[in-house]
Amino acid sequence: MTHDRAQAARGVGAGAARVLHALVAVCALAGVGLEVGRALTSPDGDLVLLFSYFTIWSNVLVLGVSALLAVRPRHDGPWFRALRLDSVLFIVVTFAIYHALLSGYAPITAAGQTANLLLHTVVPVGAVLAWLVAGPRPRVRLVTCAAALVLPAVWLVYTFVHGAATGWYPYPFLDASVLGTGRALLAALAVMVGGALLGPALWALERRLPPAPR
């Protein structure tokens, strides 16, 4: 293998990685910013409820991780590895659940439609592409997959505690007041199992990808 081909096999350079991560961060910031603006200006807006949505958690996580990688594209550390993996897991689950179950709940306003497109489609696709192209990797180990389950578990516990106290749940398939606690917990378990399986799948995929950035 020639030197140029060997360089290409190791993925994009740090400069290109910075650009990719920065673009993802900007899209996530725009989507979350539009939703925050709507919550602040709408008569029935509520920031607590807004930041109770998994979509917002996932996009804020992608925003933070991508912004850090835009500055330090080779950043590493055990907890950062878990957060980086979480950012991909969360955003993939956001994309899948929205397009499979929730796409019929379309916002009415232009700002809402733009935020919806950014948060549920543009950022997920961009974040996954940035991970595939720019990593950073290798980063994922099986212990990383286990650590990455902590944050979604925290969100689920918060969701059910907050829902029991207020009667409000962010998604119909988790609404224990309508479905009953048992069915809602089964739906939550299905989400957790999906995330638990997705982590090792990304670990296996990463082992086949070239190190990045070079």
Buried (B, 14 or more C-beta within 10 A) or exposed (E): EEEEEEEEEEBBBBEBBBBBBBBBBBBBBBBBEBBBEBBEEEEEBEEEBBBBBBBBBBBBBBBBBBBBBBEBBEBEEEEBBBBBBBBBBBBBBBBBBBEEEBEEEEBEEEBBEBBBBBBBBBBBBBBBEBBBBBBBBBBBBEEBBEBBBEBBEEBBEEBBEBBEEEEBBBBEBBBBEEBEEEBBBEBBEEBBEBBBEBBEEBBEEBEEBBBBBB
